[in-house]
Amino acid sequence: MVATMTAALPQLILLPGLLNDAELWRDQIEGLSDVARCWVPDLTQGETIHELATSVLAQAEPTFALAGFSMGGYVAQEIARLAPERIERLALLDTAIRVDTPERAAQRRALNKAAAKGGTFLGIGQAILKSYVDASRLDDADLTGRIVEMTQRLGREVFLRQNSLEREDGEAALKALRVPKVIICGENDQITPAEGHREMARAIGCTHLLIIPDTGHMTPMEAPGSVNGALRHWLARPASHR
């Protein structure tokens, strides 16, 4: 009976961001285990967003719920371009749907140049954590330690590969996707600001937008209760409620 009930739960694919792995989604994997079978794909190997998306699709079940965080949001958008009929519902967290601005592209090149110099790779080190988590959480040693350890564990080569991935505009693919959607972001996200998520929601016709107070970019780790509540509600919405 338990095995039958578990098999009846939807597959929920949780796509991590740059220098993230399953640790990003630890609280969602545990907190949503009664309503979904969570899977976190490895997004560390592909040379393009397209390669990452096709790899996920090759391993995924025929249909699934899909949640993409930050860089993982761009992978989700590519999956929507390639196989919209396989997506039952879509969640986008702390991400964007536009190509990099010239300024952002220049920042990526500069970061890659600095990271490629050698020496100790610090990942998302203490010096730049203030742009990733809310100021109120900088003294949370458990949270910041988990983030630093995760990014250091994945290392320089993964950073250089993922930071070099070309992001494409996802508006058309997401607007055409007729499934329940939700957009989630931190109120004080400095990497992908809240205003960009409001514009995203308008552009793709998403009426479910959650902006979490006192939270930065790393919402799945900073505010797991709020994220889990929003995802639980999204998973329960009828397919007709878009």
Secondary structure, 3 states (H helix, E strand, C coil): CHHHHHHHCCEEEEECCCCCCHHHHHHHHHHCCCCCEEECCCCCCCCCHHHHHHHHHHHCCCCEEEEEECHHHHHHHHHHHHCHHHEEEEEEECCCCCCCCHHHHHHHHHHHHHHCCCCCCCCCCHHHHHHCCCHHHCCCHHHHHHHHHHHHHHHHHHHHHHHCCCCCCCHHHHHCCCCCEEEEEECCCCCCCHHHHHHHHHHHCCCCEEEECCCCCCHHHHCHHHHHHHHHHHHHCCCCCC
